[in-house]
């Protein structure tokens, strides 16, 4: 980073400096599965589970940051690194153990994460990816209080809120019910 009292730019490996007054560092997380390498459980960016959180070992389930499972709501295999997921997944894994494979229900939640960054509460629902359609449906980006909704392949797949928790909540149902993108956001402006 370059700058004296604040960041003014980022110098790249090739020597080029990119001007910046804000830098976000996202380093990600790796599941700690080394201790399971000789267990016989399939490991691939976490403990591989089925849709009910069961592993290939009889009577063994996984939950939390380490569990990687197919979420049918989004048609992808995922891990979610947030305590809210660990809480919900722990309950679902316990139900899987108690009720067995015959009565097991797939774990297909709308992922939710949040973070407080100084005076700003940032909340996210769903699975947001680069290239998604984005519409601001409430508030203003310029004022730092807004809800933006994301769409992909004709349906609502995610939402982000900055300091607007009350206006974010209804979008969880829209994501969970695979709401049609154009039906819900056709009246709001594009970003």
Secondary structure as GFF3:
##gff-version 3
##sequence-region A 1 191
A	DSSP	beta_strand	9	11	.	.	.	ID=ss1
A	DSSP	beta_strand	17	19	.	.	.	ID=ss2
A	DSSP	three_ten_helix	34	36	.	.	.	ID=ss3
A	DSSP	beta_strand	47	48	.	.	.	ID=ss4
A	DSSP	beta_strand	67	71	.	.	.	ID=ss5
A	DSSP	beta_strand	76	78	.	.	.	ID=ss6
A	DSSP	alpha_helix	83	103	.	.	.	ID=ss7
A	DSSP	beta_strand	112	117	.	.	.	ID=ss8
A	DSSP	beta_strand	120	126	.	.	.	ID=ss9
A	DSSP	beta_strand	133	140	.	.	.	ID=ss10
A	DSSP	beta_strand	145	152	.	.	.	ID=ss11
A	DSSP	beta_strand	155	162	.	.	.	ID=ss12
A	DSSP	alpha_helix	165	176	.	.	.	ID=ss13
A	DSSP	alpha_helix	181	185	.	.	.	ID=ss14
###
